[in-house]
Amino acid sequence: MTPSDRRRIATITGTQLTSVSPLSGGCIAPTYRVGLAHGGALVAKLGETGSGLALEGWMLDYLARHTGLPVPNLIHAEDTLLLMAFIPAGAALDEDAQTHAADLLARLHSLSAPAYGFERATVVGGLHQPNPASTRWIPFFIEQRLLYMAGLAHQAGRLPTQTRHRIETLAGRLDRWLHEPERPGLIHGDLWHGNILARHTPAGNRIAAFVDPAIYHADPEIELAFTTLFDTFGPSFFQRYRQHRPISPGFFEVRRDLYNLYPLLIHVRLFGGHYLAKVQRTLSRFGC
């Protein structure tokens, strides 16, 4: 963090900074814990024009105003600087924390809307995420998630043309395995363990906050699928979630892998590497 950044934060907060230390997980934007002279601390994320930090702040504010999902209090949001309250955490996502997460996310997923998508485009991992309104989920998933992100990864030179064609073939067959949900549900959109803060309490570990949202209205199964991709949640979460909302047969056996193509393609676009091989294995599994 530069001296200019420090002065800017001091001006916005109206107090001097007493400490600045890097935080882990800032792979998209450099992230810091900032101590303040009047006490307390903030998280500062630094970016450039077009970074998506302003949208990230807007999404945090939306969740705070319209849902019961715990998120950090927003202090300031523009593409070059995002400031939010620092939330002490560090506890493991153990069974207690996963049970609490299931309660929170089931309530979030129950918040519906007339259409899939959202009132504006959002961002995921710093990438543009289009959200045009759609009355049907499967076409939305195909066009605005699967094919869109495959296109971005291909343009970046990280998705071979042959693999892109295989994805297009699969897209034409998805209605064999996916079904239209009863209604859209609001999702966080980027649920891996790095975006979930837990803390110790006398009653056990609890969720303190969710960060880095990528919200839109979707089939909540796409969110449930992503929580399994990097082993964020396990049986404790799903056992509790089922007490609130049903999970249709075939999710773990079939649909989970199809929905996880979207976050895998995001990772292909951002990082390349072994994520491409995982995409190709899923395509082979479904005969494409």
KAPETA-V678210 format. One record per helix or strand of 2 or more residues. SS is the DSSP state (hx for helix, st for strand). FROM is the first residue (numbers start at 1). LEN is the number of residues. If there is no record, write none. Layout:
SS/FROM/LEN
SS/FROM/LEN
This chain:
hx/3/11
st/17/6
st/31/6
st/41/6
hx/53/14
st/74/5
st/81/5
hx/95/15
st/116/2
st/122/3
st/127/3
hx/137/19
hx/161/11
hx/174/3
st/185/3
hx/193/3
st/196/4
st/206/5
st/216/3
hx/221/9
hx/235/10
hx/251/21
hx/274/12
